[in-house]
Amino acid sequence: MERKENMPLWVFLGLLNIETRKGALILFWCSLVVALCCIPLSYYLHDWWWLGMMVPITLWYWLSLRWADRHSAWD
């Protein structure tokens, strides 16, 4: 994705190598699946590191995708 004039840096970094909206949706859904899989795994291993990392990353992708959709950032 090319950086638009009004695009915040956090959106640009979140979608840096994503060229299409479909690719961004695939990235979001894959990160959501991994975050959901981390819930039972974290409980079983008593290590919440992966879940604590995947939830904010998934939220970041979702917010970046939402910003790009609202501001017509896709080519």
C-alpha positions as CSV (number, residue, x, y, z in Angstrom):
1,M,0.0,0.0,0.0
2,E,1.2,3.4,-0.9
3,R,1.1,6.0,1.9
4,K,-1.6,8.6,1.3
5,E,-1.1,12.2,2.3
6,N,-3.6,12.0,5.3
7,M,-2.7,8.5,6.3
8,P,-1.4,8.1,9.9
9,L,1.9,6.3,10.4
10,W,0.3,3.5,12.5
11,V,-2.1,2.6,9.6
12,F,0.7,2.7,7.0
13,L,2.9,0.4,9.1
14,G,0.0,-2.0,9.8
15,L,-0.7,-2.4,6.1
16,L,2.8,-1.8,4.7
17,N,3.2,-4.8,2.4
18,I,-0.5,-5.4,1.8
19,E,-1.6,-4.4,-1.7
20,T,-5.3,-5.2,-1.6
21,R,-8.2,-5.2,0.8
22,K,-8.6,-8.9,0.4
23,G,-5.0,-9.4,1.5
24,A,-5.7,-7.2,4.6
25,L,-8.8,-9.2,5.4
26,I,-6.9,-12.5,5.1
27,L,-4.2,-11.1,7.5
28,F,-6.8,-10.0,10.0
29,W,-8.7,-13.3,10.0
30,C,-5.5,-15.3,10.3
31,S,-4.3,-13.2,13.2
32,L,-7.7,-13.6,14.9
33,V,-7.6,-17.4,14.5
34,V,-4.2,-17.5,16.0
35,A,-5.2,-15.3,18.9
36,L,-8.2,-17.5,19.6
37,C,-6.0,-20.6,19.4
38,C,-3.7,-19.0,22.0
39,I,-6.5,-19.0,24.6
40,P,-6.5,-22.7,25.4
41,L,-2.8,-23.1,24.7
42,S,-2.0,-20.3,27.1
43,Y,-4.2,-21.8,29.7
44,Y,-2.6,-25.3,29.3
45,L,1.0,-24.0,29.3
46,H,0.4,-21.3,32.0
47,D,2.1,-18.8,29.7
48,W,0.0,-15.9,28.5
49,W,2.7,-14.2,26.4
50,W,1.4,-15.2,23.0
51,L,-2.2,-14.2,23.9
52,G,-1.1,-10.9,25.3
53,M,0.8,-10.2,22.1
54,M,-1.8,-11.5,19.5
55,V,-4.8,-9.6,20.9
56,P,-3.2,-6.1,20.4
57,I,-1.8,-7.1,17.0
58,T,-5.2,-8.3,15.8
59,L,-6.8,-5.1,17.1
60,W,-4.2,-3.0,15.3
61,Y,-4.9,-4.8,12.0
62,W,-8.6,-4.4,12.4
63,L,-8.3,-0.6,13.2
64,S,-5.9,-0.1,10.3
65,L,-8.3,-1.9,7.9
66,R,-11.2,0.1,9.2
67,W,-9.3,3.4,8.8
68,A,-8.3,2.4,5.2
69,D,-11.9,1.5,4.4
70,R,-13.4,4.7,5.7
71,H,-10.8,6.9,3.9
72,S,-10.8,5.1,0.6
73,A,-7.2,4.2,0.8
74,W,-7.3,1.2,-1.4
75,D,-6.3,1.6,-5.1
